[in-house]
Amino acid sequence: MHMEICDIYIEGAHAIPELRFVRLFDKSFSYVEGKVYSGYIGASLPRLKGVLIVSRLKASGISAFNLPIRYRSADLPIAVAHRIALEKAEAAGMGLSNGEAFRDIHTPMYWNFSLIDPMGDLVGGRIMVDRLDGHIWNSNEHETFMYDYNNVLG
């Protein structure tokens, strides 16, 4: 059975003493006391160990994601993602919101765009464009990622 290797992504910037325990699961991880962590921490963890760490961080009020290590190199430009999302929205007779669309719910795995109807009103939907390969995420993929990798329901 294939074991997915993941890294922890920290939103914002935080000194996190709890990260010293990452070394229990990844002997190559080097925790630096007092260091402010932001973005990927540089760990290589089995997926379930990452879920444990992210759950503990969230319980401490720190927003974090457990992500497959292949996403460390995800660099699809937002302009390209916007073009992909706009094509998908227009094919459904809708458009994309400007401004806050890029800053609402997101992860380092996808760009998120809010849908608008032809009158320009937000309709409550969104299009998520993968930052690694540009595919459109479906709701099942999103739910699987949030639960299986991050212990978040719904």
LUMFI-319632 format. One record per residue (C-alpha): y, z, x; residue in three letters. Coordinates in steps of 0.2 Angstrom, whole numbers, padded with zeros to 4 digits. Each point is the difference from the previous one (the first is absolute). Layout:
REM residues N
       y       z       x   sevo
       Y       Z       X    ALA
...
***
This chain:
REM residues 154
       y       z       x   sevo
    0000    0000    0000    MET
    0017   -0005    0006    HIS
    0012    0015    0003    MET
    0018   -0005   -0002    GLU
    0012    0007    0014    ILE
    0017    0006   -0006    CYS
    0016    0006    0007    ASP
    0013    0012   -0009    ILE
    0017   -0007   -0004    TYR
    0014    0014   -0002    ILE
    0015   -0005   -0011    GLU
    0016    0007    0006    GLY
    0000    0010    0016    ALA
   -0008    0017    0002    HIS
   -0006    0013    0013    ALA
   -0018    0003   -0007    ILE
   -0010    0014    0009    PRO
   -0015   -0004   -0012    GLU
   -0002   -0016    0010    LEU
   -0008    0009    0014    ARG
   -0016    0001   -0010    PHE
   -0001   -0019    0000    VAL
   -0008    0002    0017    ARG
   -0015    0008   -0008    LEU
   -0004   -0018   -0007    PHE
    0008   -0011    0013    ASP
   -0003    0007    0018    LYS
    0012   -0014    0006    SER
    0015    0006   -0011    PHE
    0013    0009    0010    SER
    0010    0013   -0010    TYR
    0017    0004    0008    VAL
    0007    0017   -0006    GLU
    0018   -0001   -0007    GLY
   -0001   -0019   -0001    LYS
    0008   -0008   -0015    VAL
   -0013   -0012   -0008    TYR
    0005   -0016   -0010    SER
   -0010   -0015   -0004    GLY
   -0018   -0002    0007    TYR
   -0006    0015    0010    ILE
   -0012   -0010    0011    GLY
   -0016    0008   -0006    ALA
   -0017   -0009   -0003    SER
   -0009    0010   -0014    LEU
   -0014   -0003   -0012    PRO
    0007   -0004   -0017    ARG
   -0006    0016   -0008    LEU
    0007    0011    0014    LYS
    0017   -0009   -0002    GLY
   -0001    0004   -0019    VAL
   -0002    0019    0005    LEU
    0015   -0001    0011    ILE
    0012   -0009   -0012    VAL
   -0005    0012   -0014    SER
    0005    0015    0011    ARG
    0016   -0008    0005    LEU
    0005   -0004   -0018    LYS
   -0004    0018   -0004    ALA
    0013    0005    0013    SER
    0013   -0012   -0008    GLY
   -0002   -0014    0013    ILE
   -0002   -0018   -0007    SER
   -0014   -0008    0010    ALA
   -0012   -0014   -0002    PHE
   -0018   -0003    0007    ASN
   -0001   -0018    0005    LEU
   -0012   -0012    0008    PRO
    0005   -0002    0018    ILE
    0001   -0019   -0003    ARG
    0016    0003   -0009    TYR
    0009    0007    0016    ARG
    0003   -0018    0004    SER
    0006   -0005   -0018    ALA
    0016   -0010    0003    ASP
    0002   -0012   -0015    LEU
    0019   -0001   -0001    PRO
    0008    0006   -0017    ILE
    0008   -0017   -0002    ALA
   -0017   -0009    0000    VAL
   -0007    0014   -0012    ALA
    0014   -0003   -0011    HIS
   -0003   -0018   -0001    ARG
   -0019    0003   -0004    ILE
    0005    0013   -0014    ALA
    0013   -0012   -0007    LEU
   -0012   -0014   -0002    GLU
   -0013    0011   -0009    LYS
    0014    0008   -0011    ALA
    0007   -0017   -0005    GLU
   -0018   -0007   -0004    ALA
    0000    0014   -0013    ALA
    0017   -0004   -0007    GLY
    0009    0015    0009    MET
    0010    0003    0015    GLY
    0003    0014    0013    LEU
    0013    0014   -0001    SER
    0013    0000    0014    ASN
    0004    0015    0011    GLY
   -0011    0015   -0004    GLU
   -0015   -0011   -0002    ALA
   -0004    0002    0019    PHE
    0003    0018    0001    ARG
   -0010    0007   -0015    ASP
   -0018    0005    0001    ILE
   -0008   -0008    0016    HIS
   -0012    0003    0014    THR
   -0001   -0007    0017    PRO
   -0014   -0011   -0007    MET
    0010   -0010   -0012    TYR
    0018   -0005   -0005    TRP
    0004    0005   -0018    ASN
    0011   -0011   -0012    PHE
    0005    0005   -0018    SER
   -0001   -0013   -0013    LEU
    0014   -0005   -0012    ILE
   -0001   -0010   -0016    ASP
    0010   -0016   -0002    PRO
    0015    0010   -0007    MET
    0000    0010    0017    GLY
   -0007    0017   -0008    ASP
   -0013    0010    0010    LEU
   -0016   -0002   -0009    VAL
   -0010    0014    0009    GLY
   -0012   -0012    0010    GLY
   -0001   -0003    0018    ARG
   -0007   -0012    0013    ILE
   -0007    0008    0016    MET
   -0001   -0012    0014    VAL
   -0012    0005    0015    ASP
    0010    0002    0016    ARG
   -0015   -0006    0011    LEU
   -0005   -0016   -0009    ASP
    0012   -0003   -0014    GLY
   -0013    0001   -0015    HIS
    0005    0007   -0016    ILE
   -0008    0017   -0003    TRP
   -0008    0002   -0017    ASN
    0000    0017   -0010    SER
   -0018    0003    0005    ASN
    0003   -0002    0019    GLU
    0015    0011   -0002    HIS
   -0009    0014   -0009    GLU
   -0015   -0001    0012    THR
    0012    0002    0015    PHE
    0010    0014   -0007    MET
   -0016    0010   -0005    TYR
   -0013   -0005    0013    ASP
    0013    0001    0015    TYR
    0012    0013   -0006    ASN
   -0008    0011   -0014    ASN
    0014   -0005   -0013    VAL
   -0006   -0004   -0018    LEU
    0010   -0012   -0011    GLY
***
